[in-house]
Amino acid sequence: MEGVSRVRLFDGPLDLSWRHCATTSDFFADLFALRFQASRNDYREVHHSIGYLVNELIENAVKFRAQGEIVIEASMDSEHFKLKVLNDVDGDDVSEFQSLLANITVGDPKDLLIQRIEANAANPDMAGSGLGLLTLMSDYGARMAWIFSTADESDRICLETYASIPISQTHN
């Protein structure tokens, strides 16, 4: 297991936004895909998978966060890329997010993904569908976990999101 790389996205004059998600996910994908550069196909596959995972989880953190920083920690061993994203969530948003998680973590991710795509097609204005998380679980083999705990401020909850995706390392 390699060391952990940690990035903190601070809220400030520029305000955390979508552009920070893409830039940060590209950074992690570039950093962790380097060991695969001997094979162009392996490199592109690993780079894409890591970039998609990181971007999706940072976008969720930006979308659902309370004011404050987002901390991203990543590591990779010979078989898995592992990611942890920490951010605070307003207490009001927690139950809605927990309800979404309850709906997308019961059953086969491929079946649930199809159901969600169909539901979104029928109702294009539907928000918070969980499609990104379901795609990670269904198409990328992501294993996901979430921990909700009391933050320092009473109206906030600290959310820790964990994800792991398989990485096939054919070239060392």
Secondary structure, 3 states (H helix, E strand, C coil): CCCCEEEEECCCCCCCCHHHHHHHHHHHHHHHHHHHCCCHHHHHHHHHHHHHHHHHHHHHHHHHCCCCCEEEEEEECCCEEEEEEEEEEEHHHHHHHHHHHHHHCCCCHHHHHHHHHHHHHHCCCCCCCCHHHHHHHHHCCCEEEEEEEECCCCCEEEEEEEEEEECCCCCC
